[in-house]
Amino acid sequence: MKRSDFFRKTRRIVVKIGSSSITGSDTISSTKILKFASDIAGLKEMGYEVAIVTSGAISSGAGVLKLDRNNLSIPEKQALAAVGQAVLMNEYKKCFDKLGFNIGQILLTEDDMRNRKRFLNARNALDSLFKMNVIPIINENDTVTVTEIKFGDNDTLSAHVFNLIEADLLILLSDIDGFYYELDDPEPVYEIFKITDDIRRRAGGAGTSHGTGGMITKVNAAEMIMRFGGLMVIADGKENGILTKIMSGERKGTLFAGEKIKINERKKWISMRKTRGSITIDDGAVKALVSGKKSLLATGVVDIQGKFGMGDVIGIADYNNKIFAKGIVNYNSDELFVIKGKKTSEIKNLLNGHFFDEVINRDDLIIL
């Protein structure tokens, strides 16, 4: 199968540009950004809709203020992001202005993805930008993010954006030209169709001093989008014209291709959410969810891990502590501790009449 065959139905593309790809001498490089802008303009001329996920805000701020980002506190890094984001967007604007394109800035946190209403609002805004032929440039809102609402790295953010805008392809541009089984292999692996434990093990390692992601974050991003048949390419951002070469069918970088699975958008959204806690269920309940396609009842719950509230997405584990499903829970963790193992007829008295028949409704649950 030729590379171009994979992209035959591709319409919308997310391009992630890492910090190492747009920095030089500890500051943002206008020359490098213009190179990417020209390549993205080429994709637009080929008829594709393109959204950019960019790193570099903190590095930009560090360059302007002449500070070492590695020796700063979290509030200080947030301040750097505030300074650097303006610099970064100004560089993108200048470069795309030269090419005749308008850009729009979108700053996101994981909390925006977790809240269904805000998720849909962000999707609608991005759809409107595409209709206006504006190129969205997306970054994590580092000025306000803390651990609880942080994606952690822009590879993960890119996978969420892929889902948010219902893209067909994610291209991660970095300082490497693909995934290698062994460091001394002469060429990267060109196609991967399943993420195995061996691939995860070989993906260990950190990123550069300017970035937060190594190969493992890229493999994790691939796994997130492959689950529903998405496509992702890891490619070398240093190579001129890399994006148009990829979309012209050249065998560049590593292609991750998932098997197409029909699933509604709500369940896709659930699958992408961070879990607030988890529960363990018995074998009968596992069978009811996996084979019987049933809802989860309190009688099947045997243990609760962590603190969560009603409406949170939680993990569902079997007796071997393997998380095999996720779902939106109808009870908080304290209530669930009271009613675990109980029949529905018993719950009414335990919770003073305020109860749901299901702990997690089938429509709010996805098997991983």
N, C-alpha and C positions, 0 to 999 in steps of 0.2 A: 504494500500500500504506500503510495507516494505521500510526502508531507502535505502537499497541496490538497489531497483528498480529505484530510482531517479538517481543513479550514473551509471547505466548500460552502457550509451554511453559516459561517461566522459573519456576524453583522456588527456586534458591539464588543470592543476590546478595552480591557484595563491594562495600562502600562505602569508598572512600578519602577521608579528610578531611585536607587539607593544612594545614600550620602557619599559613598566612595566614588560614585560615578559622576558627581557634579562638584566635587571639591578639589582644590589644588593649593598646596602651600597653606593649609589650615584655613582656607576661606573659600567661599562659593566662586566657581569659575563661570563667567559669562560665556566664554568660548564653548565650554562643555554643554551648557544649557542650550545654547543656540544650535549645537549639533543635534541634540535630541529633538528640539522644536522642529528643525528641518525634516528630520526623519518622521515625526508624527504628522507633519503637514503632508508628507508623502502618503501616509496611511489615509488621511482625509481625502486626498485626490483619488485614491483607490476605492473610495466609497464607504469606508468604515467610520463608525462613530467611536470616538476614543475618549476615555477618562484617564487622567494621570493621578497616580498616588506617588507623592514625592516625599522623600526624607530631606533633612538638611536644615531645619529651622534652628535647632540648638547649635549646630556647627556654624551657621551663619551668624548667630548672635555672638558666639565665642570669637569669631574672626573680627567682628566689628569692635567688640569691647576688649579684644586681646587678652582673653582669659582661657585657662586650661579647663575644659569641660569635665575632665576626669577627676578633678579635685574639688568639685562644687557640691553643695547640698541640693536636695530636691527643690526647695523654693528658689534657689539661685539658678538652677537649670530651667525652671519655669519662667524666670525673668529673662534668661537668654532666649528662650523660645519666643517670648513676646517681642523682643528686639529683632530676632532673626527671621520670624515669619514675614514681617513687612519687607525685609531685604530680599528674602527668597522670592516672594510673589512679585516684587518689582522687577527682578531679573527675568522671571518667566514672562511677565507682561511685555517688557522691552523686546524680548526675543520673538514672541508671537506677533507683536505689532508689526515687526519687520516683514513677517510672512503673511499678514493680512487676516489674522485670526484674533478673536476676542477670547478671553479666559474668564472663569469665575472661580472664586475660592470657596471651598467647603471644608470646615473643620469639624471633625467627629470625635466622639468618645465611645467606648464600648457601651456606656449607658444609653446612648442614642440608638444603638442596635438592639439593646435589651427591651426597651420600651416600644411596644408594637405601634403605638400612635406616632411616636417620633420617628420610628423606622419608616413608616409609610409617608410621613411628611417629607423626610429626606429624599425618599425615592421620587416623590412627585416633583420636588425642586430640581432634582437631577434630570428627570425626564423633560422638564421644561427647558433646561439649558441645552439639551441635545436638540430639541425642536428649534431653538433659536440659533443653532450652529455654533454654540459657545463650547469651548473645551473646558470641562470641569477639572480643577486641580485640587486634589484632596490630600489632607494631612491629618494626623492625630492632633487634637487640641491640647498640645503639651503644656500650655499655660495653666490649665485648670485640672489636668488629669492627675489622679492619684492611683495607687495600686488597685483599688476596688473598681475603678471605671477605666482602666488602661488596657489597650490591646497588647502592649508590651513591645511590639515591633511592627514595622510597616509591611512585612510579609503577611502577617496575620491580618492586619488592617486591609490589605489588598484582597484577601480572600473574602472578607466581609463585604467589601465594596462590590466585588464580583457578584455576590448574591444579592446585594442591595439593588443594583441596576439591572439584574438579570442579564449579565454579560455572557458571551459565548467563549471568550478566551482571556486568560490572564498571562501577561508576559512579565516576568521578573528579570530586570536588568541589573547586573551586579558586576563584580570584578572577577568573576569566574565564568567559564563558558559552558557549564552544565554540571551534571551529577556524575561523579566518578566512583566506581566500585573500589578502586585502589588509587592511591595518590600518584603512583608512577605509571598508570595506564596512559597510553598515547592519545586516546580519544575518550570523550565522555560517553556515557550510555545515551543512545539517541532516542529510544522510546521506552517508557515504563507504563505498564497497564495495571499494576497493583502495588500498593505500598506494603511491603513485608517487614517483619521484625528485623531481617538482615539489612534492609535498606535503611531503616531507622537507626540501627546501630552504626552503620557506616557514615551516617549523616552527622555524627557528633562533631562538635567544634564551634568556635566562636567566630564572630565577624571581625571587621577592622576596627581601628580606634574611633572611626567616625560613625560606625553603625552599631546596631544592637542585635542584628540577626546574623546567624551563620547558616550553614546548609540545613541544619535540623529545622529551623523555622520555615524554610522554603519547602521542605518535605511535608511538614505539618500543614502548610497552606495547600499544597497539592492534594493531600488526603481530604481536606475539607471540601474542595470543589470537585474532586473525582467521585465523591460519594453519590453525586447525582448526574454524572456523565459530563462534567465540565472538562475543559482543556487548559493546560498550563504549560508554559515554556520557560525554562531558565536559560538565559543567554548572556553573552559578554557585552556589557554596555560600552566597552572601549572600542568595539568594532564599528567602523563607520557604516551607516545605513543598515544597521542590524535589523531594525523593525521591518523595513520594506523587503529585506532579503528573506526574513521569516515568512512574511505573508505572500511572497512570490513563490514559495515552495521550496526554498533552499533548506537543506538539512542542517540547520544551525541549532546548537544547544540541545537540551534534553526536553523532549515532549512527554508530559504526563497526560494520559488519556483515560478517562473513566468510562464505564459502561452506562449507556443511557437508561435512566430509571424514571418512570412517570410518578411524580409526587406533587401534591399541591403546595402552594407557596407558603401556607401557614406552617406546614410540617418542615419545610426547608428552613424557615425562620427558627423554629424550635431547635433543629439540629445544630444550628450555628451558635446558639447561646451558651455562655458560660453557665455552669450549674452553681447554685447557691448551697447545695448540700446533696445528700443522696439517701436512698432507703434500700434495705435489703428485703427481698420477697422470697417466699417459699417456692418449691419446685412446681407445685400446682398452679401458682399464679404465673410463673414463668411460662409454662405451657399454654395457659389461657391467653397471655399476651402475644406470644410468638406464633403459636399454631392456631389458636381459636380466635385471634383478632378481637379479643374482648377488652373491656375497660378494666382498670385495676381497682379492686375493692379492698377495704381495710382488713378483711379477714386474711388476706394473703401477705400483709406486711409483718415482718418479724423484727426489724430494727431500723433505727433512724440515725443518720450521721449528719452533724452540722446543724446550724440554725437557718431556717428559711421561713418565708411568709407565704400566705395564700397568694397564688398567681405567679410565684417564682418557678423557673425551670429547674428541675432537679434530676439527678441521675438515678437510674434504677439498676440495682445490682442483684446477681444471683448468689447462691450460698458460697460460691468460690470468690466472692468479692469482685467479680467482673461486671463492669458497667456495660449493659447490653442495650439500654434504652434511655430515652429522655422524655420528660413530659412536664406539662404545666399542672402544678399541684393545687388541689382545692382546699387544702388545710395548711395551717402553719405547723412547724415542727413540734411545738408543745401540744397542740391538739392531736396531732397524729400519734404522738407517744401515748396519749390517753386511750385512743381507739384502736391501736394496732392489734391485729389478731381478732378483732371483734366482728360479729355479724352486723349487717346493716340495721337489723331490728333493735340491736342493743345501743347503737350510737345515739339515737334520739335522746335517751335519758342521760347519757354521759355528757352530752354537750348542750343540755337544756333546750333541745328541740331545734337548734341551729346546725343543720348538717346537710351534706351532699350524699347522694347514693354512691358516688364513685370518688375514690381518692384522686385518680387521674382518668378523665374521660378518653375513650379511644381516639376521638378526633383531635385531642391535645397531646398525643403520644406518638413517638417515632422509634422504631427498632433500628439500632445502629448497625 
